[in-house]
Amino acid sequence: MSGQVRSVTLPGTPDQVRVARRFVADTLGDGHGSRSDAVLLVSETATNAVEHTGSGDPGGRFTVTVRHTETWARVTIADEGSHNSPCFCRVSAEATAGRGTEILDGYAVCWGITRSSEGTRVWFDVGHPAPSPGQPGDADRGLEVERAGDTGGSRPELPQGHGTAAQEDPLPGHGRLLVDNQRMLDEIVVEEAVRALRPDFAVLVLVAHGLENGPGDAESAGWLTAAARTAAPEDPHVGAWKEAYKAFGAKPNRTRPSVDALLRRADALPSINRVVDAYNAVSVEYALPIGGEDLDTYRGPARLTIATGKESFGDDEAPVVGEVIWRDDEGVTCRRWNWRQAVRTRITEDTKNALFLLERLDPYPLERLDAAGEALATRLRAISPDVEIHGRLYT
């Protein structure tokens, strides 16, 4: 059973609650059995975002994300936070307001809240979960990739039953850290505004669990040397990325796409550590931007979105308004699509679990993207024979 994901960011004004309802209704379609429940619940949660959080301030915004299969849906409302923690109190039978909790209890299969310095995410599930995908056996060590923006056809293991509220985070045992392979794949979002900018964009997402990283060695240095022999700085894919940068106002000859920067110095790339050497070599060999992130440093899912200018980028200069960025709930993880990575999420010699983002634009063939994913998986297994690798293609 295939799944889909859509996201929209709206101004934080009362009239946009109606737009949020219509977005959810249109996304699920007339035939979805839980459409009416989802529309009712998004009306409650979007209204709360507009009336009780920073999203309702002048210039504020909120984001609605829908992940669904034919029988199940998860809707997430991300707002800009408030000075007060959300109150999940019960109200009297005579009360005419404050019934959001009771409605969530009554209509959602399960629901919860994630809070961070960047705001609050309220999520709820309706409908019935799809079956979990099968795992490849020991005899099949090929890279298993789920296709076409698929949300995996699976549902994370969350508290079940009406009246269940995971008020801090739906991931027991990890606080707000999102380190579970399947959950990261389930939660990643490419927002509609980015897709409108480049409808041809696709990203192959790999998560690797159980890495045994270490300093660069003769083998990883050999990968870089071999890749340098095949480097093609004039590959059409480099030109496509330069055009994408221009589309959101960047100057690609000043802040170069990562693949352009790597190919220009392919014969002098330094060895960083074994895992970074592995994905840099694949990036050069396949003329493909590849980001490598320490999954254990993430707070919430990875999202490709348009910057508001309010995001945190550690101690470095914050992104400008309109810039394409990767981010999580804490802040920006990469500026200008794939130009500069945040120090916080860099892969180090101590990294055990990692997220890799292999990004393509037309005319780059999807078959070549698949081959790059296979090449990276092969190198990661050479470094860590017992590593578990899962992948999903978002188009």
N, C-alpha and C positions, 0 to 999 in steps of 0.2 A: 504494500500500500504506500503510494508516494505521498510526500508531504510538501507543504509550501510555506513560505515566510514572506510577509510584506510589512512595511513600516512607513509611517508618515509622521512628520513633525508639524504641529499646529500652533498658532498664536494662542496665548493663555487667556482668551476672552470667552465669556459665557456662550456666545453664539457658535463657538467652535465645538461645543459638546455635541451639537447636532451633526456637525461634520464628522466627528469621531464615530458617532453611531452609524452613519451612512457608510463610512470606510469599512467598519467591521462587517456590516450587513453585505456590502458588495463583495468583500473579500471571501466570505464564507459561501455566499450564493444561496439561492432559494431552496436548494435541495439539502442543505446541511441541517441535520436534526436538532442541533443545539444553537442555531442561529439566533432565535428569539431570546434565549437565556444570555447569550454573549452580548447582545445589543443592550439588554436591560442592565447587565453588570458594568459594561463600559460606560453607560450613562452615569451610573453612580460614581465610579472611580474617576472619570474625567471631570465630573462636577467637583469632586473633592479636590482634585489637582488645581482647578481654576480658582476655587473659593478659599482654600486653606493652605496653599503653598506659594513659594516664590514664582511659580509659573503664572499666577494671576497678577503679578506686578507689571508695571509698564515695560514692554519689551520681552516679557516672559514667554516661555514656550513649554509645551509638553509633547511627548512622543508616544504614539500608539503602535505597538508591534503585535501582529497576529501570526501565530504558527499553527498550522492545522493539517489534519488529514480529513478523510471523508466522514469520520465519525467522532473526531476529537478536536479541540481547539484550546490553545493557551493564548490569552491576551495579557499584555503587559503595558501598564501606563507608567512612564518615567517622567517625573516632575522635577522641579528645581529645588525642592526641599523647603523646609520651614524651620523657624527657630524652636518650635515645640515638637516633641515626639508625637507621632500619631496616637490618638486615644482610641483604644478598642474596648470601650465600656458599653454596658448594656443600658438600654433606655426603657422607660416605663411604657406600658401599653397605650397610654394617652398621648405620648410624644408624637409630634408631627415632623420632626427632623432627627437626624443622627441615626438613621436606620441602615446605614451602609453595611455595617457588620452583620446585621440580621439578614440582609438580602444576600450578602456573600455566603453566609452560612446556609441559606436556604436553597440557593440556585447553583453554587459552584461545587464541583466535586472536591476540590481543595483549593486553597489560596494562601498567599503569604506576602511578606514585605521584606525588601532589602534596603537598608539605609546606608548611605556613604556621604562623604563630604561634598559630593557632586549633586546629591538629591536623593529621591526615594523612588523605588520601583515597586509597584503593587501588581501582582500577577494573580490570575485565576485560571483554572481549568474547567472546561465543560465537556460533556460527551463521554465517550468511552475510549480508553487508550488503545493504540494500535499494537500489534505484537512486536516484541523486540527482535531486531535483526539477528540472524545466526552469526556465529563467530567462525572465522576460518580455522580449519583444523591444522595440526602440526605439519601435515603433508603439503599444505598450500600456504606458502610463505609470500605469495604475491600481495601487492597492495590492494586492499579492499576499499573501493571508493564508491560512495553513494552519490547518485546523480541528480543533476538538474535542480539545484536549489533545495534538495530534499532535506526535510527536517528529521529524516532518519526513520520515519514510521514507528518510532518508539517514544515512550514517555518516561522521563526520569522517575526514579522511585521517590515519591513524595508522600506526605501524610495523606491518608485516604479517608473518605467519609465526610458527610456534611458536618459543619461546625468545627472543622479542623483548620486552624490558622497557624502557620509557621511564621511567627511575628518578627523574627530576626532574619532568617534566611532559610531557603528550602534545602540547604546542603548540610546535613548534620555532620559534625565533627571537624568542619573546616572554617567556622566563623563565616566571614564574608569571602573567603578565598574560594575561587572556582578552579579546582584542579582535576576534576573528574573528566576523563576523555570524552565519554559520550555526552555529558552535559555541556561541555564546551562546544562540541559540534552542534548540539541541539539549539544553543542559545545565540550563536553568532548571527549578526544582522548586517546586511548591506542596505542602507536606507534608500528610499525611493529617490531622494534628491540626487544621490550619487548615480543611481541608474539612469536618471534623466540626463545627467551630464555625459555619461558614456554608457549607452545601452549595451554595448559590446563587451563590457567588462565581465570577467569571470575570475574566480579565485578558487584554487584547489587548496583546501585546508587539511593539514595533517597534524595529528597529535601523537606524540611519542611518550610513552610511560616506561620508566625504568632504564634511563640512559646511564651509562658509566663514562662520563666525560673526563677529560684530563688535558694536560698541555698538548699543544701541537707536537706531532712526532713525524718520523720519516714517511709514514704512510699518508698522513693528511697533507704534508707538504708535497708529496708526489701527486696527489689529486689536484692541487693548485697548479703545479707545473704542467701537468697533462692538459688541464683545461685551458691554460694560457695559449697552448699551441693551436687551439681551435677558435680562439676569441675572434668575434666578428663585430667590431664597433659600428659598422654600417648596416647591421641587421635591420630590416624594416620595423621590427618590434621596438627598437630604440626610438625611431621616428614617431611611432604611434604614441609612445609615452610622453615625448616632448609636446606633442599636440594636446594630449590630455592635461598636461601641466598648464599650458597656455589657456585652456578652457576655464580654469578657475583662477586665473590671474597671476600664476607663478611665471618666472623667467627661467626656462629650463637650461639655459647656458650659465646661469648663476647658481641656481639650486637644482642640481641635476637629478633626474630619476636614478634610483640606486643602480639599475642595470647599466646605465650609461657610465656612471662613475666607476663601476667595477671593470667594465670592458676597456676603458681608457687606460687603466693601470694594471691590466691583467698579468703582465709579465713581471710585476713587482709587488704582488699582493703579499702582505706579511701573514705569517701563521699566527692565529689568535688562540684557538684551542681546537680540539679535534672536531667538535660538532660545528662550530662556526666555519672552520676550514671546509667541512663537508658541504654545507649549503652554499658557501661562496663559490666553490668549485662548480657545483651544479648550475648556479646562477650564470657564471661565465660560459660554461659549455653550452647551455641552452638559451642564452640571451634572454633571461627571464628574471624579473624582480622577485626576490625571495626574502621574506622577513623571518627571522628566528627569534622566538620569545621564550623566556623562562615562565612556564605556565604557573608555577607555584607563587609567582609574584602578582598574578592577576587578581583583581577584585571585580567580580562580575564578568559578563561575557565581553568578547571583542566585538566592536561595532565600527563599521566604516560609515562616516557621517560627514556633514559639513560643519565647520567650526563656527561657533558664535562669537569667539574672541574672549570668552570668559573661562575657558578651560585651563587647567593647570598642566604645565610641562616640566615639572620638577623645578630646578633652579635655572633652567634655560628660558629663553624668550618664548612667550606664549604664542600660539598660532594666531593668524589674522582672521578676521571675519571672512567667511566664504571659502576658506582653505579646506581641502579634503584631508581628513585625519582618520587614523585608527585610534580608538580609545577604549578604556574600560570604565568602571564606575568611579575610579579614583582620579583619572585624568588621561591625558594624551599619551599613547604608547608609540605613535609614529607620526611625524609631521609631513605635510605635503605628500600624502598617499604613501610613499615609500622612500622619502628623502633622508630623514634623520630619526633614528630610534631613540626612545627614552632610555636613560641610564638605568632606571628602575627595573625594566623588564629584559635587559640584555642577558644573553646566555653566557654563563661563566663556567669555569672548570668544575664548579660544584653543582651545576644544574642536573636535576634528575628527570624532570618532566618538561617537555617543550611543545610549543605551538609553532607551526610553520605555515606561512601564507605565500603561496605561489600565484602570482597575479599576471593575467594576460589581457590583451586587447587585440582586436582585429588588426592585421590579418593572421595572427598567431594561431596555428591549428590546435584544436583541443587534443588531438592525438599526440602532438609534441608536448603539450602540458602534461598529459598522462605519463609520457616517457620520462619527463623531468621528475615527476613524483616517484616513479619507480627507481630512478637513479639515486635520488636522495634516500629513499627507504633502504636501498642496498648498502649505501655508505653508512647509514646509521646502524644497520645490523652488523656491519664489519666492526664498528666501534663497540657495540653492545649486542651480542648475539641473542640475548633474551628480551630485548626491547619489544614492547607492544605498540604497534602503529595502526592507527585508523585514519581514514580520510573521507572527505566529502567535497564534491564539486558544487559550488554555488554559481549559477549562471543567471 
